[in-house]
Structures are given as C-alpha cells and as structure tokens.
Amino acid sequence: MNWQKLLEIQGGLDEHIIDSKGLEGQELLDKKILALQVELGELANEWRGFKFWSDDQEAKTNQFCLHKLEWTNPLLEEYVDCLHFILSISLSLGITHEDIVVEDDLTGETVTETFNELFGYITALYTLKEVNIPASITFDDIQASVNELIECFVGLGEKHLGFSWDEVEKAYLDKNKINHARQENGY
Ligand SMILES: O=c1ccn([C@H]2C[C@H](O)[C@@H](COP(=O)(O)O)O2)c(=O)[nH]1
C-alpha cells in the first residue's frame, strides 16, 4: 500500500477542486466527513447484502453502463470514492504517510457489522474534531482515530468485498483522472 503516492495524488485533486471552484481558505472538513458517510452508504447500497427484504442481495460488481458504453464495477467504484474522501480528510487533518499504520484487523465478523463499525469510526473522528476543549485533543488522538478508520476500511475491501489492493489502487487512479477531467469540464 503506497500511502505516500495516494496522498500526493489526492492532494493534487483537492487543490485542483479548490482552485477551480474558488474555495481557497474555506473549511471543508465537515463537508468531506458528510461526503464520506454518503459514499459509504452508496457502497453499502451496491453491496446489497443487508437488504433482507429483497430477492436480489448480490453485490453489483459487473454492470453495463449505457453512459460509458462499457462494463463497470459499481461496487469497486463506490469503494474508491470512499478512499478519495478518506485520503482527503486525512490531508485536511495534517496526516502524512508516516502517520498511517495498517497493522490490526479491525473488521467485524460480517460485512454488515463492518459497515456499521465504519460509520462509527467516521462519527468518532467527527466528534473528536468537534470537541469543546480542543486543547485536550492531541494529534496522537486524531492519528489513532484515522488509523482505526483506515484499518477497518482496508479490511472491508480486502477481506469482505474481495478486492486486491492492486485493483483498488488502479481503480482509484482511474477515478482520480475522471475527477480531474470533471473539474475541467464544469462538473
Ligand atoms: O475535495 C474533494 C471533493 C471530491 N472528491 C472526489 C471524491 C469522489 O471520487 C468524487 C465524488 O463525486 P460524486 O460523483 O459523488 O459527485 O469527488 C475529492 O477527491 N476531493
């Protein structure tokens, strides 16, 4: 996992978005945290395995996209959208590649449990950031919270959704290019 490369590439996209939308100096962290919650919900929706009321609980991993006229993997696409926001949030919090340590398996036993835990880790990070007495929060607390989120997220992808990290990085780079192009084309 090349966190240094991913953070650099993410930083380039974030700067491009800030430049093209004229957002210099604006506090965007709250919106990025909400965006991550939304993308995680979209990922769960493509996974479908929690829809006990439906006959279709198969993950959407192979769908013909009429817009792109090609076969796509909606599950992987949502996963790398989440990865974009995790990296972007990390950068906003001053996290560098040296702070990211993926060593523990923080995934739950089931996919449902793991999604619920991830929402919890995102909320924990938000709560930490919003704490009334900022002096009581250290960078170590933020670093630990980001690492828990990343460890659980990586485990979700590799252990529960069956992605190799190579395919995740490749899909991330593809989507990153699309995100740059969207800014050029007035998204
Ligand atoms: O500061 C930002 C804002 C957005 N995105 C990316 C993450 C997702 O890949 C994509 C979300 O686009 P929608 O398709 O949800 O609009 O934008 C970033 O990387 N950084």
The ligand as an ORCA input file, in Angstrom:
! r2SCAN-3c Opt
* xyz 0 1
  O     -12.381     17.633     -2.147
  C     -12.770     16.664     -2.830
  C     -14.092     16.575     -3.317
  C     -14.470     15.479     -4.083
  N     -13.582     14.498     -4.361
  C     -13.954     13.315     -5.171
  C     -14.193     12.072     -4.376
  C     -15.141     11.254     -5.234
  O     -14.382     10.380     -6.099
  C     -15.860     12.293     -6.059
  C     -17.302     12.439     -5.604
  O     -18.045     12.760     -6.683
  P     -19.628     12.464     -6.859
  O     -19.698     11.524     -8.028
  O     -20.151     11.853     -5.582
  O     -20.181     13.819     -7.162
  O     -15.162     13.528     -5.878
  C     -12.282     14.580     -3.872
  O     -11.472     13.684     -4.130
  N     -11.906     15.660     -3.132
*
